[in-house]
Amino acid sequence: MSKTTVISSLTLTAFVCYLVYFDYNRRHSVEFRKKLKKTKKNHYKQQLKSKQNAKKVKLEQIKSRLLKSLADEPIPTDLTDKEQIFINHVGKGEQLAAVAGKEIDSALNFYRALAVYPNPTDLLSIYQRTVPENIYEIVVSMIAIQPPNTVVNILRDSISSLDQD
């Protein structure tokens, strides 16, 4: 027999013996089962915590990018250029949506287009159907962080109509 055959058969035998030992302890030892359950629970908690931390970091990154973008280039308020601005930002957003790693930049452009659009609720429903889901979620996060004036006006109108009823 060759040397590699002997080594591989010994390795396989050791692995099978470990599996038998593990299974025996899992079935017969209460302490071993408790330890496995505790390890599994701790692993689940760590995964959950890391996901929450990742969400917080991403939200902070979105917030800082949004506020920096709005400070560097405020959303225009004059009506003459709004249509052209809307078309430009939607086009840029669609182009950046196709590029991996540019999700926040794409969402910023969609957000800017939403900010100049006269009826943002219609545009949001269009975004929901056409924009990739991860980018749409970033846009919604941006709206929650810093609502555009058009969205604020709609909310103010709906609240005032509820107050009148």
Secondary structure, DSSP 8 states (H G I E B T S, - for coil): --HHHHHHHHHHHHHHHHHHHHHHHHHH-HHHHHHHHHHHHHHHHHHHHHHHHHHHHHHHHHHHHHHHHHHHS-----STTHHHHHHHHHHHHHHHHTSTT-HHHHHHHHHHHHHH-S-HHHHHHHHHHHS-HHHHHHHHHHHHHS--HHHHHHHHHHHHHHHH-
